[in-house]
Amino acid sequence: MSRGRGSPRSGTLTDAAGQLKAAFVLLVGLSGGLIAVQSDASLPVIAAAILGGIVAGGALLWYLIWITT
């Protein structure tokens, strides 16, 4: 265990926060795709809904980070 690198938990917390952010964006993106699947959309429309949801999730995440910092 090296002592010069700071707290060993700081890297773990950063990794966990990044994973939580990615999971949030994917959850929003996949929910858009699931809505498209439920409405019997074609495959390109489902893909567009997932992509649009990921973009919306990224924008929502940016906004949440912006208002909390």
N, CA, C and O atoms as a GROMACS GRO file, in nm:
protein
  276
    1MET      N    1   0.083  -0.116   0.000
    1MET     CA    2   0.000   0.000   0.000
    1MET      C    3   0.088   0.123   0.000
    1MET      O    4   0.169   0.142   0.091
    2SER      N    5   0.074   0.207  -0.100
    2SER     CA    6   0.157   0.326  -0.105
    2SER      C    7   0.085   0.441  -0.037
    2SER      O    8  -0.038   0.450  -0.041
    3ARG      N    9   0.162   0.528   0.026
    3ARG     CA   10   0.103   0.636   0.103
    3ARG      C   11   0.102   0.768   0.026
    3ARG      O   12   0.036   0.862   0.071
    4GLY      N   13   0.169   0.778  -0.084
    4GLY     CA   14   0.182   0.904  -0.154
    4GLY      C   15   0.068   0.936  -0.250
    4GLY      O   16   0.069   1.042  -0.311
    5ARG      N   17  -0.027   0.850  -0.264
    5ARG     CA   18  -0.131   0.870  -0.365
    5ARG      C   19  -0.261   0.925  -0.309
    5ARG      O   20  -0.355   0.943  -0.386
    6GLY      N   21  -0.271   0.952  -0.184
    6GLY     CA   22  -0.395   1.003  -0.127
    6GLY      C   23  -0.482   0.889  -0.079
    6GLY      O   24  -0.435   0.776  -0.062
    7SER      N   25  -0.605   0.918  -0.057
    7SER     CA   26  -0.697   0.821  -0.002
    7SER      C   27  -0.727   0.712  -0.104
    7SER      O   28  -0.754   0.743  -0.220
    8PRO      N   29  -0.722   0.586  -0.064
    8PRO     CA   30  -0.753   0.479  -0.158
    8PRO      C   31  -0.901   0.478  -0.198
    8PRO      O   32  -0.936   0.419  -0.300
    9ARG      N   33  -0.986   0.540  -0.119
    9ARG     CA   34  -1.128   0.541  -0.150
    9ARG      C   35  -1.164   0.648  -0.252
    9ARG      O   36  -1.271   0.639  -0.313
   10SER      N   37  -1.080   0.747  -0.274
   10SER     CA   38  -1.115   0.856  -0.365
   10SER      C   39  -1.132   0.804  -0.508
   10SER      O   40  -1.223   0.847  -0.578
   11GLY      N   41  -1.047   0.714  -0.551
   11GLY     CA   42  -1.062   0.656  -0.684
   11GLY      C   43  -1.185   0.569  -0.694
   11GLY      O   44  -1.252   0.567  -0.798
   12THR      N   45  -1.217   0.498  -0.588
   12THR     CA   46  -1.334   0.413  -0.586
   12THR      C   47  -1.462   0.496  -0.595
   12THR      O   48  -1.556   0.459  -0.666
   13LEU      N   49  -1.466   0.608  -0.523
   13LEU     CA   50  -1.584   0.693  -0.526
   13LEU      C   51  -1.601   0.757  -0.663
   13LEU      O   52  -1.713   0.770  -0.712
   14THR      N   53  -1.491   0.795  -0.726
   14THR     CA   54  -1.499   0.854  -0.859
   14THR      C   55  -1.550   0.752  -0.960
   14THR      O   56  -1.633   0.784  -1.045
   15ASP      N   57  -1.501   0.629  -0.951
   15ASP     CA   58  -1.547   0.524  -1.041
   15ASP      C   59  -1.695   0.494  -1.020
   15ASP      O   60  -1.770   0.476  -1.116
   16ALA      N   61  -1.738   0.489  -0.895
   16ALA     CA   62  -1.878   0.462  -0.865
   16ALA      C   63  -1.968   0.574  -0.915
   16ALA      O   64  -2.076   0.548  -0.968
   17ALA      N   65  -1.924   0.697  -0.901
   17ALA     CA   66  -2.004   0.811  -0.949
   17ALA      C   67  -2.014   0.807  -1.101
   17ALA      O   68  -2.121   0.836  -1.156
   18GLY      N   69  -1.907   0.773  -1.169
   18GLY     CA   70  -1.911   0.762  -1.315
   18GLY      C   71  -2.002   0.652  -1.362
   18GLY      O   72  -2.074   0.666  -1.461
   19GLN      N   73  -1.999   0.540  -1.291
   19GLN     CA   74  -2.087   0.429  -1.326
   19GLN      C   75  -2.233   0.464  -1.303
   19GLN      O   76  -2.320   0.426  -1.382
   20LEU      N   77  -2.261   0.538  -1.196
   20LEU     CA   78  -2.397   0.580  -1.168
   20LEU      C   79  -2.447   0.677  -1.275
   20LEU      O   80  -2.562   0.669  -1.317
   21LYS      N   81  -2.362   0.767  -1.318
   21LYS     CA   82  -2.399   0.861  -1.424
   21LYS      C   83  -2.427   0.787  -1.555
   21LYS      O   84  -2.526   0.816  -1.623
   22ALA      N   85  -2.342   0.692  -1.589
   22ALA     CA   86  -2.362   0.615  -1.712
   22ALA      C   87  -2.491   0.533  -1.703
   22ALA      O   88  -2.566   0.524  -1.801
   23ALA      N   89  -2.518   0.474  -1.588
   23ALA     CA   90  -2.640   0.395  -1.570
   23ALA      C   91  -2.764   0.483  -1.583
   23ALA      O   92  -2.864   0.440  -1.640
   24PHE      N   93  -2.758   0.606  -1.531
   24PHE     CA   94  -2.870   0.698  -1.542
   24PHE      C   95  -2.898   0.732  -1.687
   24PHE      O   96  -3.014   0.730  -1.730
   25VAL      N   97  -2.794   0.764  -1.762
   25VAL     CA   98  -2.811   0.800  -1.904
   25VAL      C   99  -2.865   0.680  -1.982
   25VAL      O  100  -2.955   0.695  -2.065
   26LEU      N  101  -2.811   0.561  -1.957
   26LEU     CA  102  -2.860   0.442  -2.027
   26LEU      C  103  -3.004   0.409  -1.990
   26LEU      O  104  -3.081   0.364  -2.075
   27LEU      N  105  -3.041   0.430  -1.865
   27LEU     CA  106  -3.178   0.404  -1.823
   27LEU      C  107  -3.276   0.494  -1.896
   27LEU      O  108  -3.381   0.448  -1.941
   28VAL      N  109  -3.243   0.621  -1.909
   28VAL     CA  110  -3.330   0.713  -1.982
   28VAL      C  111  -3.335   0.674  -2.130
   28VAL      O  112  -3.442   0.676  -2.191
   29GLY      N  113  -3.220   0.639  -2.187
   29GLY     CA  114  -3.216   0.600  -2.327
   29GLY      C  115  -3.294   0.475  -2.356
   29GLY      O  116  -3.370   0.468  -2.454
   30LEU      N  117  -3.278   0.375  -2.273
   30LEU     CA  118  -3.349   0.248  -2.296
   30LEU      C  119  -3.498   0.261  -2.270
   30LEU      O  120  -3.577   0.188  -2.329
   31SER      N  121  -3.537   0.352  -2.182
   31SER     CA  122  -3.681   0.370  -2.159
   31SER      C  123  -3.748   0.426  -2.285
   31SER      O  124  -3.861   0.389  -2.316
   32GLY      N  125  -3.678   0.513  -2.357
   32GLY     CA  126  -3.733   0.561  -2.484
   32GLY      C  127  -3.748   0.448  -2.585
   32GLY      O  128  -3.847   0.440  -2.657
   33GLY      N  129  -3.649   0.360  -2.589
   33GLY     CA  130  -3.658   0.245  -2.677
   33GLY      C  131  -3.769   0.149  -2.640
   33GLY      O  132  -3.835   0.094  -2.728
   34LEU      N  133  -3.791   0.129  -2.512
   34LEU     CA  134  -3.899   0.040  -2.468
   34LEU      C  135  -4.036   0.096  -2.504
   34LEU      O  136  -4.127   0.021  -2.538
   35ILE      N  137  -4.052   0.226  -2.496
   35ILE     CA  138  -4.178   0.288  -2.536
   35ILE      C  139  -4.200   0.265  -2.685
   35ILE      O  140  -4.312   0.238  -2.728
   36ALA      N  141  -4.093   0.277  -2.765
   36ALA     CA  142  -4.106   0.253  -2.909
   36ALA      C  143  -4.140   0.107  -2.937
   36ALA      O  144  -4.219   0.079  -3.028
   37VAL      N  145  -4.083   0.014  -2.862
   37VAL     CA  146  -4.114  -0.128  -2.880
   37VAL      C  147  -4.260  -0.154  -2.847
   37VAL      O  148  -4.327  -0.230  -2.917
   38GLN      N  149  -4.310  -0.093  -2.740
   38GLN     CA  150  -4.449  -0.114  -2.700
   38GLN      C  151  -4.548  -0.060  -2.803
   38GLN      O  152  -4.661  -0.107  -2.811
   39SER      N  153  -4.505   0.038  -2.881
   39SER     CA  154  -4.595   0.093  -2.982
   39SER      C  155  -4.576   0.026  -3.118
   39SER      O  156  -4.623   0.077  -3.220
   40ASP      N  157  -4.507  -0.088  -3.120
   40ASP     CA  158  -4.483  -0.166  -3.243
   40ASP      C  159  -4.413  -0.085  -3.352
   40ASP      O  160  -4.451  -0.093  -3.469
   41ALA      N  161  -4.312  -0.010  -3.313
   41ALA     CA  162  -4.237   0.070  -3.410
   41ALA      C  163  -4.139  -0.019  -3.485
   41ALA      O  164  -4.107  -0.130  -3.442
   42SER      N  165  -4.093   0.031  -3.599
   42SER     CA  166  -3.994  -0.043  -3.676
   42SER      C  167  -3.857  -0.032  -3.610
   42SER      O  168  -3.836   0.051  -3.522
   43LEU      N  169  -3.765  -0.116  -3.653
   43LEU     CA  170  -3.632  -0.120  -3.592
   43LEU      C  171  -3.557   0.014  -3.603
   43LEU      O  172  -3.495   0.054  -3.505
   44PRO      N  173  -3.559   0.083  -3.717
   44PRO     CA  174  -3.491   0.214  -3.722
   44PRO      C  175  -3.552   0.316  -3.626
   44PRO      O  176  -3.481   0.399  -3.569
   45VAL      N  177  -3.683   0.310  -3.608
   45VAL     CA  178  -3.749   0.403  -3.515
   45VAL      C  179  -3.710   0.370  -3.371
   45VAL      O  180  -3.690   0.460  -3.290
   46ILE      N  181  -3.700   0.242  -3.339
   46ILE     CA  182  -3.657   0.201  -3.205
   46ILE      C  183  -3.515   0.249  -3.178
   46ILE      O  184  -3.485   0.300  -3.071
   47ALA      N  185  -3.428   0.232  -3.278
   47ALA     CA  186  -3.289   0.277  -3.263
   47ALA      C  187  -3.284   0.429  -3.246
   47ALA      O  188  -3.206   0.480  -3.165
   48ALA      N  189  -3.365   0.502  -3.321
   48ALA     CA  190  -3.369   0.647  -3.308
   48ALA      C  191  -3.422   0.690  -3.172
   48ALA      O  192  -3.375   0.788  -3.114
   49ALA      N  193  -3.519   0.615  -3.120
   49ALA     CA  194  -3.574   0.647  -2.988
   49ALA      C  195  -3.469   0.624  -2.879
   49ALA      O  196  -3.459   0.702  -2.785
   50ILE      N  197  -3.391   0.518  -2.893
   50ILE     CA  198  -3.284   0.492  -2.795
   50ILE      C  199  -3.178   0.601  -2.804
   50ILE      O  200  -3.134   0.652  -2.701
   51LEU      N  201  -3.138   0.636  -2.924
   51LEU     CA  202  -3.037   0.740  -2.941
   51LEU      C  203  -3.088   0.874  -2.888
   51LEU      O  204  -3.015   0.946  -2.820
   52GLY      N  205  -3.212   0.908  -2.920
   52GLY     CA  206  -3.271   1.031  -2.868
   52GLY      C  207  -3.282   1.030  -2.717
   52GLY      O  208  -3.261   1.133  -2.652
   53GLY      N  209  -3.314   0.914  -2.661
   53GLY     CA  210  -3.322   0.902  -2.516
   53GLY      C  211  -3.187   0.918  -2.449
   53GLY      O  212  -3.177   0.976  -2.341
   54ILE      N  213  -3.082   0.866  -2.513
   54ILE     CA  214  -2.947   0.881  -2.458
   54ILE      C  215  -2.905   1.028  -2.461
   54ILE      O  216  -2.844   1.078  -2.367
   55VAL      N  217  -2.938   1.096  -2.570
   55VAL     CA  218  -2.907   1.240  -2.578
   55VAL      C  219  -2.986   1.316  -2.471
   55VAL      O  220  -2.930   1.402  -2.402
   56ALA      N  221  -3.114   1.284  -2.456
   56ALA     CA  222  -3.195   1.348  -2.354
   56ALA      C  223  -3.144   1.316  -2.214
   56ALA      O  224  -3.142   1.403  -2.126
   57GLY      N  225  -3.102   1.192  -2.192
   57GLY     CA  226  -3.047   1.154  -2.062
   57GLY      C  227  -2.919   1.228  -2.031
   57GLY      O  228  -2.895   1.269  -1.917
   58GLY      N  229  -2.835   1.246  -2.133
   58GLY     CA  230  -2.712   1.323  -2.112
   58GLY      C  231  -2.741   1.468  -2.079
   58GLY      O  232  -2.676   1.526  -1.993
   59ALA      N  233  -2.840   1.526  -2.148
   59ALA     CA  234  -2.878   1.665  -2.119
   59ALA      C  235  -2.938   1.676  -1.979
   59ALA      O  236  -2.911   1.772  -1.907
   60LEU      N  237  -3.020   1.579  -1.942
   60LEU     CA  238  -3.078   1.580  -1.809
   60LEU      C  239  -2.972   1.565  -1.701
   60LEU      O  240  -2.978   1.631  -1.598
   61LEU      N  241  -2.876   1.477  -1.725
   61LEU     CA  242  -2.766   1.460  -1.629
   61LEU      C  243  -2.685   1.588  -1.616
   61LEU      O  244  -2.650   1.628  -1.505
   62TRP      N  245  -2.655   1.652  -1.729
   62TRP     CA  246  -2.582   1.778  -1.724
   62TRP      C  247  -2.658   1.881  -1.642
   62TRP      O  248  -2.599   1.952  -1.560
   63TYR      N  249  -2.790   1.890  -1.662
   63TYR     CA  250  -2.872   1.986  -1.589
   63TYR      C  251  -2.873   1.954  -1.440
   63TYR      O  252  -2.861   2.045  -1.358
   64LEU      N  253  -2.886   1.828  -1.405
   64LEU     CA  254  -2.887   1.789  -1.263
   64LEU      C  255  -2.754   1.823  -1.196
   64LEU      O  256  -2.752   1.869  -1.082
   65ILE      N  257  -2.644   1.800  -1.266
   65ILE     CA  258  -2.513   1.834  -1.211
   65ILE      C  259  -2.499   1.985  -1.199
   65ILE      O  260  -2.443   2.036  -1.101
   66TRP      N  261  -2.549   2.057  -1.298
   66TRP     CA  262  -2.539   2.203  -1.299
   66TRP      C  263  -2.616   2.266  -1.183
   66TRP      O  264  -2.567   2.360  -1.121
   67ILE      N  265  -2.737   2.216  -1.153
   67ILE     CA  266  -2.816   2.279  -1.048
   67ILE      C  267  -2.771   2.236  -0.909
   67ILE      O  268  -2.805   2.303  -0.811
   68THR      N  269  -2.696   2.127  -0.898
   68THR     CA  270  -2.654   2.082  -0.766
   68THR      C  271  -2.514   2.128  -0.728
   68THR      O  272  -2.471   2.108  -0.615
   69THR      N  273  -2.441   2.187  -0.822
   69THR     CA  274  -2.306   2.234  -0.788
   69THR      C  275  -2.297   2.384  -0.789
   69THR      O  276  -2.191   2.440  -0.763
   0.00000   0.00000   0.00000
